[in-house]
Amino acid sequence: MKKFSFLLSLLLLGGIALLDAAIPAKLQAVKVYLQGAELRHLAQLQLQAGEQQIVLSGLAGQIDDRSIRLSTDKAGITVLAYQLRKNYLKQNDDLPEVKSLLDTIQTFARLQEEDRVKMDVLLQEQQMILANNQVGGTHSGMSVLELQKLADFYRSRLADLNMKILQAKRGDEQYNLRIKKLRQQLAQRKALLPEFVHELVLDISATTTTTGKLEIIYTCPDVFWEPFYDLRAESLAKPLQLIAKARITQQTAIDWKDVEIAISSAVPAQFVSKPILNPWVLDFVQMYQPMSGDAPRAHKDDLLQLESTSAQFSNLKSSTPSKQVNYLNYEYKPAERVTINHNEARLVTLEEKILDNTYGHYVAPKQQKEVLLMAYVTDWEKLNLLPGNARVYLENALVGESWLNFLAGDSDTLELSLGIDKRVQVVYEQQNTFTSDRKLVNSRKKDYAYVIKMKNSHQTAVNLIVDDVIPISANKEIEVTDLKLGNAILVNDKGLIRWKQTLPANGSQQLEYSFSVKYPKNKSVGNL
């Protein structure tokens, strides 16, 4: 009777397990936002007529349950209710990265076990030979030659056995070391995985026994993408090629295997409500002197500080990007399907564009002696791109990295730095022969002169923009006079001066400018 009850209990437990067997929901497509993603799964259903409960597995580790949307492909199937639950009992051993480590550990353990069996055989043979090495007395009738042959056999065989046993012990130590490192790596991998997996429990009804498909859509926060670019110029005679890419990082606790990808510059719905403006009421400030025992009142300066802070915070909240594309955002849909494992990142190509640009060189020698190769892009607003890092290739060689900011431009031309051109050299020097310090009656006057030497080692001419600054006065007693700028132009009231030069092939040029600073002789001028 007890045996029958035990078997019945097993059958009942087995029945519960069968009823609760999870149906895998295969990931079909992902829309990746700048922060977060929308995942779309598809599950194959086999339903009986009437109401029933099913469990779906294979979902992401973190899910915004408010975003879950369910739909079926048949009118006779109705989802009555759903509940998202956390399964702490199911392990992550079926994840490919975990399963691979477990399989490797098991393989090494199996090989180690086989080698230990072989080593036991060797040890038994060694013990048998040692137990039978007493040949005197029991084999007293053996001749000297026979004893010598027997001794040679023992010595040769024991040496061979000892060497094989030593090799087996060393091999066993290597297996122990490898298995230990693999288990440490497995523990580190598992530490990055969630402690549970999400399952979706559905109460569902069907009018008849049927099969169907269930689509599950939800958002997950553990995904993001960032723009990345390649700038390529085959030569300075050809336009610049821009290759836009997205670096996608996903930590959803599931692997993306051969899924459709869409990449959006938007963010998922934030479930915001329409703001309500409260009346702006004005009234007189009630001024009174606090009585003794009253609670301390806010000081006027404190009120002003609070108002200033509130206004600043309001400005921060209401700030918006400088431009919007396609009304609210733009979206890319790469043609190829993508595979990205959990806790991995991958670059996906979005589009390629040929830019409308010209090339030139730029240097600000007072701050940086290196000459930069520049690309000046027109109609850059039509690119509809986000800021990001870029690798720069010139004549199929990687020459450096740059930062592309497509949102900060305030002119019709976007300036892109393509790296340092070492074949254009600039030397910035102060001319000591023209620099002097003169003391007048009530004032002091200092003269400054500078020279900028340029050399072009290219076989063709280059256009070079040279920027520098002259001092500007913050006090009326300090005068900047006797400006001699040559063919430079004064760009703004901040002292920026600029030359636009054409350096001939394998040629050199020189720029000069000078100025004087006059100020009271009983005072000293800083930053001069």
GIRA-V373604 format. One record per residue. N is the residue number from 1. RES is the residue in one letter. OMEGA is omega as a letter, one per 20 degrees, with the letter a starting at -180 (NA if undefined). Layout:
# GIRA-V373604
N;RES;OMEGA + N;RES;OMEGA
This chain:
# GIRA-V373604
1;M;r + 2;K;r + 3;K;r + 4;F;r + 5;S;r + 6;F;r + 7;L;r + 8;L;r + 9;S;r + 10;L;r + 11;L;r + 12;L;r + 13;L;r + 14;G;r + 15;G;r + 16;I;a + 17;A;r + 18;L;r + 19;L;a + 20;D;a + 21;A;a + 22;A;r + 23;I;a + 24;P;r + 25;A;a + 26;K;r + 27;L;a + 28;Q;a + 29;A;r + 30;V;r + 31;K;a + 32;V;r + 33;Y;r + 34;L;r + 35;Q;a + 36;G;a + 37;A;r + 38;E;a + 39;L;r + 40;R;r + 41;H;r + 42;L;a + 43;A;r + 44;Q;a + 45;L;r + 46;Q;a + 47;L;r + 48;Q;r + 49;A;a + 50;G;a + 51;E;a + 52;Q;r + 53;Q;r + 54;I;r + 55;V;r + 56;L;r + 57;S;r + 58;G;a + 59;L;a + 60;A;a + 61;G;r + 62;Q;a + 63;I;r + 64;D;a + 65;D;r + 66;R;a + 67;S;a + 68;I;r + 69;R;a + 70;L;r + 71;S;r + 72;T;a + 73;D;a + 74;K;a + 75;A;a + 76;G;a + 77;I;a + 78;T;r + 79;V;a + 80;L;a + 81;A;r + 82;Y;r + 83;Q;r + 84;L;a + 85;R;r + 86;K;r + 87;N;r + 88;Y;a + 89;L;a + 90;K;a + 91;Q;r + 92;N;a + 93;D;a + 94;D;r + 95;L;a + 96;P;a + 97;E;r + 98;V;a + 99;K;r + 100;S;r + 101;L;r + 102;L;r + 103;D;r + 104;T;r + 105;I;r + 106;Q;r + 107;T;r + 108;F;r + 109;A;r + 110;R;r + 111;L;r + 112;Q;r + 113;E;r + 114;E;r + 115;D;r + 116;R;r + 117;V;r + 118;K;a + 119;M;r + 120;D;r + 121;V;r + 122;L;r + 123;L;r + 124;Q;r + 125;E;r + 126;Q;r + 127;Q;r + 128;M;r + 129;I;r + 130;L;r + 131;A;a + 132;N;a + 133;N;r + 134;Q;a + 135;V;r + 136;G;r + 137;G;a + 138;T;r + 139;H;a + 140;S;a + 141;G;a + 142;M;r + 143;S;r + 144;V;a + 145;L;r + 146;E;r + 147;L;r + 148;Q;r + 149;K;a + 150;L;r + 151;A;r + 152;D;r + 153;F;r + 154;Y;a + 155;R;a + 156;S;a + 157;R;r + 158;L;r + 159;A;r + 160;D;r + 161;L;a + 162;N;r + 163;M;r + 164;K;r + 165;I;r + 166;L;r + 167;Q;r + 168;A;r + 169;K;r + 170;R;r + 171;G;r + 172;D;r + 173;E;r + 174;Q;r + 175;Y;r + 176;N;a + 177;L;a + 178;R;a + 179;I;r + 180;K;a + 181;K;r + 182;L;r + 183;R;r + 184;Q;r + 185;Q;r + 186;L;r + 187;A;r + 188;Q;r + 189;R;a + 190;K;r + 191;A;r + 192;L;a + 193;L;r + 194;P;a + 195;E;a + 196;F;r + 197;V;r + 198;H;r + 199;E;a + 200;L;r + 201;V;a + 202;L;r + 203;D;a + 204;I;r + 205;S;r + 206;A;a + 207;T;r + 208;T;r + 209;T;a + 210;T;r + 211;T;r + 212;G;r + 213;K;r + 214;L;r + 215;E;a + 216;I;r + 217;I;r + 218;Y;r + 219;T;a + 220;C;a + 221;P;a + 222;D;r + 223;V;r + 224;F;r + 225;W;r + 226;E;a + 227;P;r + 228;F;a + 229;Y;r + 230;D;r + 231;L;a + 232;R;r + 233;A;r + 234;E;r + 235;S;r + 236;L;r + 237;A;a + 238;K;a + 239;P;a + 240;L;r + 241;Q;r + 242;L;r + 243;I;a + 244;A;a + 245;K;r + 246;A;r + 247;R;a + 248;I;r + 249;T;a + 250;Q;r + 251;Q;a + 252;T;a + 253;A;r + 254;I;r + 255;D;r + 256;W;a + 257;K;r + 258;D;a + 259;V;r + 260;E;a + 261;I;r + 262;A;a + 263;I;a + 264;S;r + 265;S;a + 266;A;r + 267;V;a + 268;P;a + 269;A;a + 270;Q;r + 271;F;r + 272;V;r + 273;S;r + 274;K;a + 275;P;r + 276;I;r + 277;L;r + 278;N;r + 279;P;r + 280;W;a + 281;V;r + 282;L;r + 283;D;r + 284;F;r + 285;V;r + 286;Q;a + 287;M;r + 288;Y;r + 289;Q;a + 290;P;r + 291;M;r + 292;S;a + 293;G;r + 294;D;r + 295;A;a + 296;P;r + 297;R;r + 298;A;r + 299;H;a + 300;K;r + 301;D;r + 302;D;r + 303;L;r + 304;L;r + 305;Q;r + 306;L;r + 307;E;r + 308;S;r + 309;T;r + 310;S;r + 311;A;r + 312;Q;r + 313;F;r + 314;S;r + 315;N;r + 316;L;a + 317;K;a + 318;S;a + 319;S;a + 320;T;r + 321;P;a + 322;S;r + 323;K;r + 324;Q;a + 325;V;a + 326;N;r + 327;Y;a + 328;L;a + 329;N;r + 330;Y;a + 331;E;r + 332;Y;r + 333;K;r + 334;P;a + 335;A;a + 336;E;r + 337;R;a + 338;V;r + 339;T;r + 340;I;r + 341;N;r + 342;H;r + 343;N;r + 344;E;r + 345;A;r + 346;R;r + 347;L;r + 348;V;r + 349;T;a + 350;L;a + 351;E;r + 352;E;a + 353;K;r + 354;I;a + 355;L;r + 356;D;a + 357;N;r + 358;T;a + 359;Y;r + 360;G;r + 361;H;a + 362;Y;r + 363;V;r + 364;A;a + 365;P;r + 366;K;a + 367;Q;a + 368;Q;a + 369;K;a + 370;E;r + 371;V;a + 372;L;r + 373;L;a + 374;M;r + 375;A;a + 376;Y;a + 377;V;r + 378;T;a + 379;D;a + 380;W;r + 381;E;a + 382;K;a + 383;L;r + 384;N;a + 385;L;r + 386;L;r + 387;P;r + 388;G;r + 389;N;r + 390;A;r + 391;R;a + 392;V;r + 393;Y;r + 394;L;a + 395;E;r + 396;N;r + 397;A;r + 398;L;a + 399;V;r + 400;G;r + 401;E;a + 402;S;r + 403;W;a + 404;L;r + 405;N;a + 406;F;a + 407;L;a + 408;A;a + 409;G;r + 410;D;r + 411;S;a + 412;D;a + 413;T;r + 414;L;a + 415;E;r + 416;L;r + 417;S;a + 418;L;r + 419;G;a + 420;I;r + 421;D;a + 422;K;r + 423;R;r + 424;V;a + 425;Q;r + 426;V;r + 427;V;a + 428;Y;a + 429;E;r + 430;Q;a + 431;Q;a + 432;N;a + 433;T;r + 434;F;r + 435;T;a + 436;S;r + 437;D;a + 438;R;r + 439;K;r + 440;L;a + 441;V;a + 442;N;a + 443;S;r + 444;R;a + 445;K;r + 446;K;r + 447;D;a + 448;Y;r + 449;A;a + 450;Y;r + 451;V;r + 452;I;a + 453;K;a + 454;M;r + 455;K;r + 456;N;r + 457;S;r + 458;H;r + 459;Q;r + 460;T;r + 461;A;r + 462;V;r + 463;N;a + 464;L;r + 465;I;a + 466;V;r + 467;D;r + 468;D;r + 469;V;r + 470;I;a + 471;P;r + 472;I;a + 473;S;r + 474;A;a + 475;N;a + 476;K;r + 477;E;r + 478;I;a + 479;E;r + 480;V;a + 481;T;r + 482;D;r + 483;L;r + 484;K;a + 485;L;a + 486;G;r + 487;N;r + 488;A;r + 489;I;r + 490;L;a + 491;V;a + 492;N;a + 493;D;r + 494;K;r + 495;G;a + 496;L;r + 497;I;a + 498;R;r + 499;W;r + 500;K;a + 501;Q;r + 502;T;a + 503;L;r + 504;P;r + 505;A;a + 506;N;a + 507;G;a + 508;S;r + 509;Q;a + 510;Q;r + 511;L;r + 512;E;r + 513;Y;a + 514;S;r + 515;F;r + 516;S;r + 517;V;a + 518;K;a + 519;Y;a + 520;P;a + 521;K;r + 522;N;r + 523;K;r + 524;S;a + 525;V;r + 526;G;r + 527;N;a + 528;L;NA
